[in-house]
């Protein structure tokens, strides 16, 4: 099954301009990096995919599941895991409790959620902080809690919004290892405005700008857009070529 956006339009209530207009995209299998400048619509797109926002028109679906149909919503939300940009500490909860609570909300039993939380914390290298209050964590640690909350219920699709923001180089390397260990056929979308996050780990590169997909292709195809003699940062040169037309 695939996650699909079908002629989706969305506008925030107090904004005169839509973020997306008649947007259509089918998320491919494997690992996709979603590049784009701030304000391009990346976060809105992932929130729509997670059913955290509802389209003004059009529909989002995962296979036969459409969250706009009430009977499908719970199953859809179990199938799609979403890590938003802002991860909040639940007051009074310890790290493993917060991750287990996320699993329970997705339909796991208390026992299943607790065991799955322990596994997810190992995956993100936070087992040693399982008993810490989430309110005492650093920003980078809290982002890893957010990633564990996505992994805890074994979602069929992962939508990760700026997952490496606030992580140090070692933590970013750990995230790449985690991404590489996921089943290769599982759709994973990682949004970022940092071109440095682009690696051969990704199967597909998508560039979103002003709510419009400007590029879809492989990493090699993306890098091939860099002008000859583009210097030591060909990824940035290719990105600028797509977004601004700079040479």
N, C-alpha and C positions, 0 to 999 in steps of 0.2 A: 504494500500500500504506500501511497505517496501523499505528502502534504502539498495541497494546491491552493493557490490564490486565484480566484476567477473573477475578473473584471471588478476588482475591489477598489472602492473609493472611500476615503476617510478624511474628515476635517474636524479639528478640535473645535469645541463649541464657540470659543471666543476668537477664533482665528478667521480672517477673511479668505484665506487661501487654503485649498485642500493640500494635505500632505501627499496623498496618493490619488490618482484619477484613473479609473478603468485599468487597474494594475493586474496583470496576469503573470503568474510564475508557478512552475512546478519544481519543488525542491528535489534535486537529484539524489540518488543514493550516494553514500560516502560522505567525505568531509568537504564542506564548502566554506570558504572565507568570504564574508560580505564586507567589502571595502567601501568607503565613502566618507566625505567630509562631515563634520558636525552639522546637523540640520538636514542631512540628506534624506532622512526617513527610515534609517536602519532600525532604530529602537521601536518606532511605531509599527513597522512591518513585523518585527518579532513579537511584539505585544499582541498584534492582531492574530498572528499564528498561534499564540498561546491562549487565545480567548480571554485575554485580559482587557482588550478593547474590542468593540463590535464595529463592523464596517458600516459606513453610511449607506453603501449599496454594494452589490456583489456578494460573494460568499467565500468562506474559507472552509476547506474540508480535508479530512484525512481518510482516504479510501471512501467508504460509504458513510463515514461519520461526519456530520455537519453540526457544529455547536449551536447554530441558530435554532436547531430543533431541540427542544427541551429534553426529549428522551435520549438524545445522543451526547448531551453535554458532559456528563460524568465520565463516560467511556472515552470521549475525546480528550478530556483533561488528563486522564490517566495515561493516554498514549503519547501525549506531547509534554516534554519537560522543558521548562523555561527558566533561565537564570537572568533576571533583570539587572540593569546597571546598579541600582541601589539595593543593597542587602541590609535588612534591618535586624538588629538583635531583638529577640522577644524578651521583654523584661522578666527577670527571675529565672529564665531557663538556662540550663547548662548546654554545652555544645552538642553532646549526643542527644539530649532531650529535644533540642530544637530540630535537629535533623530527623529524629524519629517522628516527631510531630508532623513534619512535612510528609513523611511516608504514610502516616495514619490518615492524613487529609486526602491522600490519593487512594485510599481504600485498603491499605494493609492492616492486618490485625495488630494489636499492641505488641505481641511477641515478634511477629514478622518485622514490624517497623523498627524495633529495638535492634534486632540482629542485622537488618539491612543497613541501619545507621552505622553500626560498628564497621561493617564492610566498606561503606562509602567513606568513612573517616580515614580508614587505612589507605584508600585509593588517593585521597587528597593530602596524605601525610599530616593528619591532624589527630591521630589516635592519642598522642601524648597530652592533648588539650581537651579530651572528651569530657572531663569533669569541671572544666573552667566555665564560669558564667560568660555567656556570649557578649555581655555588655562590657567585658574587660578586654576584648580582643582588639588587635590592631586592624586597620582597614584591609590590609592584605590577607590576614587570617580570616576576617569576616567574609571576604570574597570566596575563600576556599570553603567556608561553611555553606555559602550559597551554591557552590558547585556540588558539594555533597548532597544538598537538598534536591538537586536535579537528578543525581545518580541513584538516590535511595529507592525509588520505585521502578527502576529499570524501564524507563520510558522508551518507546519505539522511535521517537524523534527527539533530538536535543536542539534547543534554540538558546544560544549562549551570547548574551549581550555584553561586549567588552569584558570578557572573563579574565584577561590578563592585566587589566587596569589596577594599579597599586601593588602589583607583585614585583618582587625583586628578581634579578636574573636567574637565580637558582629555582625560584618558584615558577617562573615562566618555563624553564626547561622541564620541570616536573609536570606542568600542565601539558606540554607537548608530548611527553611520554604517556600520560594518561589518555590523551586523544588518540595516539597511535595504538594503544591497547584495546580500544573499542572495536567491536565487530566492524569490518570494513564496509559492509553493506548498510549499516545503520546510518540514516541521514542525520548529519550534524551540521548546523549552521553556526559559525563563529563570526560575530560582527566586530569590526574594529576600524578605527580611523588611523591606526598606526601601520604604515606599510611594512615596517620592520617585522610585523607579526607574520608576514607572508613567508611560507616555507614550502618545500616539496612535499610536506606532509599532507597538503590539501590536494584533493582531486579536481576541484572546480574553484575558479575565481569569479566572483560577481562584483561589479562596481555599480553602486547605486548613487545617483546624484540628482537632487531636486525631485525625488520620488520616481525617477525613471531609471531603468537598467541601461547603463551605457556600454557594458561589456559583460560577456559570459564566455569563459574558455578555460583551458588548462593553465597551470602555472607557466609552462613553457610558452604557450601562446601569449600570455600576458607579458612575460619578459621580452618576447620578441617585438613588442611595440616600442621598446626603448629606442630612441634614435641612435644611430651609429655614433660612437664616441661619446656616449651618454655619461661617461665618467664612472666613478666607483660606486654609484648608487643607482643601478639600472632600474630597480623596482620603483623608486621614487620618480624616475624619469618617465617610465611607462605609465604610471598613475597620473602624472601631470599631463601627459599626452592625451589620456582619456578624458579627464575631468575639465582641463582648461585648454587643451589643444596646443600647449607649449611644446616647443622643440629646442 
